Amino acid sequence: MLEGKLEINRLKEACEEAKLKGRLTKRHMDSLTKTFGSRFLNAWRAVNEGRVKKYIFKPSGRTVWIVVGRRRDYLVMPAAFFCSCNDFYYNVMDKKAYLCYHLIAQRLAESLGLFDTIEEEDSFYDILMKEWKKVTS
């Protein structure tokens, strides 16, 4: 459990500094690569490829984060440290890992302002949530 807190704190520290500086420093890149390995590299690729999306539904103002993954779009709930991907269900839930790459990507993208904002009518919320919540094997 302590290891998980350390990982999350390293990501939080890197994101806070990235937000202030507008970029991720080499020190943080190295630290995150060492901490998360391929999860960080995949997350960084997703951020740089513009695959992190912030949906804002109107007029309610509900916000949903999505990371476009390899197989489909994944619902990310940063406040709950939740993602709808298989890695989350099989590795994060079993405490083999503490964050999937989609959660890391969302945090980095939000800190750096490197995400697309998509506005939709509230009438599309249920339709899109149904799609994003689908569990695939």
Secondary structure, 3 states (H helix, E strand, C coil): CHHHHHHHHHHHHHHHHHHHHCCCCHHHHHHHHHHHCHHHHHHHHHHHCCCEEEEEEECCCCEEEEEECCCCEEEEEHHHCEECCHHHHHHHCCCCCCCCHHHHHHHHHHHHCCCEEEEEEHHHHHHHHHHHCCCCC
